[in-house]
Amino acid sequence: MAVKKTAQAAKEVVKTEAEAVKEAVKSGAEAVKNEVKAVEKKAAAKKAPAKKPAAKAASKPAEKKETVYIQFDGKEIEMDAVIEAAKADFKANNKGYLRKLDVYVKPEDNAAYYVVNGKVSGKVEL
């Protein structure tokens, strides 16, 4: 009978230990799940595209506010008109591209002289 009691006691100890192991595994599994969720949350936050600032409403391009006039001997000449005349004269008389334009206004000659791309020159009347 002593062997039977010892076997039964051992069985109870094993059963108790098995339940303790099950609880430990269960709590460990929950801890792992919580850790995985935390890592996934951090990864999702890193992968989320940065919010772009709200696009500004489409507005008209800023209008030119500056106007340059040359006044000489009772005449008034607007520089924008002189520049456009120089461009038009160049395009009418040449086939090349206009990359750089230098304009020299000589009111005493009633003319503006221009140089395009440092090579081609011309004259427009004011």
C-alpha positions as CSV (number, residue, x, y, z in Angstrom):
1,M,0.0,0.0,0.0
2,A,2.9,2.3,0.6
3,V,3.9,2.0,-3.0
4,K,0.3,2.8,-4.1
5,K,0.3,6.0,-1.9
6,T,3.7,7.0,-3.2
7,A,2.6,6.5,-6.8
8,Q,-0.6,8.4,-6.2
9,A,1.4,11.3,-4.5
10,A,3.8,11.4,-7.4
11,K,0.9,11.5,-9.8
12,E,-0.5,14.4,-7.9
13,V,2.8,16.2,-7.9
14,V,3.2,15.6,-11.6
15,K,-0.4,16.9,-12.2
16,T,0.3,20.0,-10.1
17,E,3.6,20.6,-11.8
18,A,2.0,20.1,-15.3
19,E,-0.7,22.7,-14.4
20,A,2.0,25.1,-13.2
21,V,3.9,24.6,-16.5
22,K,0.7,25.1,-18.5
23,E,0.0,28.4,-16.6
24,A,3.6,29.5,-17.2
25,V,3.4,28.7,-20.9
26,K,0.0,30.5,-21.1
27,S,1.3,33.6,-19.4
28,G,4.5,33.5,-21.5
29,A,2.5,33.2,-24.7
30,E,0.3,36.2,-23.7
31,A,3.5,38.2,-23.0
32,V,4.9,37.2,-26.4
33,K,1.6,38.2,-28.1
34,N,1.6,41.6,-26.3
35,E,5.2,42.1,-27.4
36,V,4.5,41.2,-31.0
37,K,1.6,43.6,-31.0
38,A,3.8,46.4,-29.7
39,V,6.4,45.7,-32.3
40,E,3.8,45.6,-35.1
41,K,2.4,48.9,-33.9
42,K,5.8,50.5,-34.0
43,A,6.5,49.1,-37.4
44,A,3.2,50.4,-38.7
45,A,4.0,53.8,-37.3
46,K,7.3,53.9,-39.1
47,K,5.9,52.6,-42.4
48,A,3.0,55.1,-42.4
49,P,3.7,57.8,-45.0
50,A,4.3,61.2,-43.6
51,K,1.4,63.4,-44.0
52,K,1.9,66.0,-46.6
53,P,1.0,69.5,-45.8
54,A,-2.2,70.6,-47.2
55,A,-1.8,71.8,-50.8
56,K,-2.2,75.5,-51.2
57,A,-5.1,76.6,-53.2
58,A,-4.2,77.1,-56.8
59,S,-3.5,80.8,-57.1
60,K,-2.7,83.0,-60.0
61,P,0.9,83.6,-60.7
62,A,2.1,86.7,-59.0
63,E,1.7,89.6,-61.3
64,K,4.7,91.7,-62.1
65,K,4.7,94.7,-59.8
66,E,7.8,96.6,-61.0
67,T,7.9,98.7,-64.1
68,V,11.0,100.6,-65.2
69,Y,10.7,103.8,-67.2
70,I,13.5,105.9,-68.7
71,Q,12.7,109.5,-69.1
72,F,14.9,111.7,-71.2
73,D,14.4,114.9,-73.2
74,G,10.6,114.8,-72.7
75,K,10.2,111.2,-73.7
76,E,9.2,108.2,-71.5
77,I,10.2,104.7,-72.4
78,E,9.0,101.6,-70.7
79,M,11.8,98.9,-70.4
80,D,9.5,95.9,-70.7
81,A,8.4,97.2,-74.2
82,V,12.1,97.7,-75.2
83,I,13.0,94.2,-74.0
84,E,10.1,92.6,-76.0
85,A,11.0,94.7,-79.1
86,A,14.6,93.4,-78.8
87,K,13.4,89.8,-78.5
88,A,11.0,90.2,-81.5
89,D,13.8,91.8,-83.6
90,F,16.2,88.9,-82.7
91,K,13.6,86.2,-83.6
92,A,12.7,88.0,-86.9
93,N,16.4,88.2,-88.0
94,N,18.0,85.1,-86.5
95,K,17.3,81.3,-86.2
96,G,19.2,80.7,-82.9
97,Y,17.9,80.3,-79.4
98,L,17.7,83.2,-77.1
99,R,19.4,82.2,-73.8
100,K,20.8,85.5,-72.6
101,L,19.7,89.1,-73.5
102,D,21.6,92.3,-72.7
103,V,19.9,95.5,-73.5
104,Y,21.5,99.0,-73.7
105,V,19.2,102.0,-74.0
106,K,20.6,105.2,-75.5
107,P,17.9,107.8,-75.3
108,E,20.0,110.4,-77.1
109,D,20.1,108.1,-80.2
110,N,16.4,107.2,-79.7
111,A,17.5,103.5,-79.9
112,A,18.2,100.4,-77.8
113,Y,21.0,98.1,-78.6
114,Y,20.9,94.4,-77.7
115,V,23.3,91.5,-77.5
116,V,22.0,88.0,-77.5
117,N,24.0,85.1,-76.1
118,G,27.1,87.3,-76.1
119,K,27.4,87.0,-79.9
120,V,24.5,88.5,-81.9
121,S,23.8,92.2,-81.7
122,G,21.1,94.4,-83.0
123,K,19.3,97.7,-82.7
124,V,15.7,98.7,-82.1
125,E,14.2,102.2,-82.4
126,L,12.4,103.6,-79.4
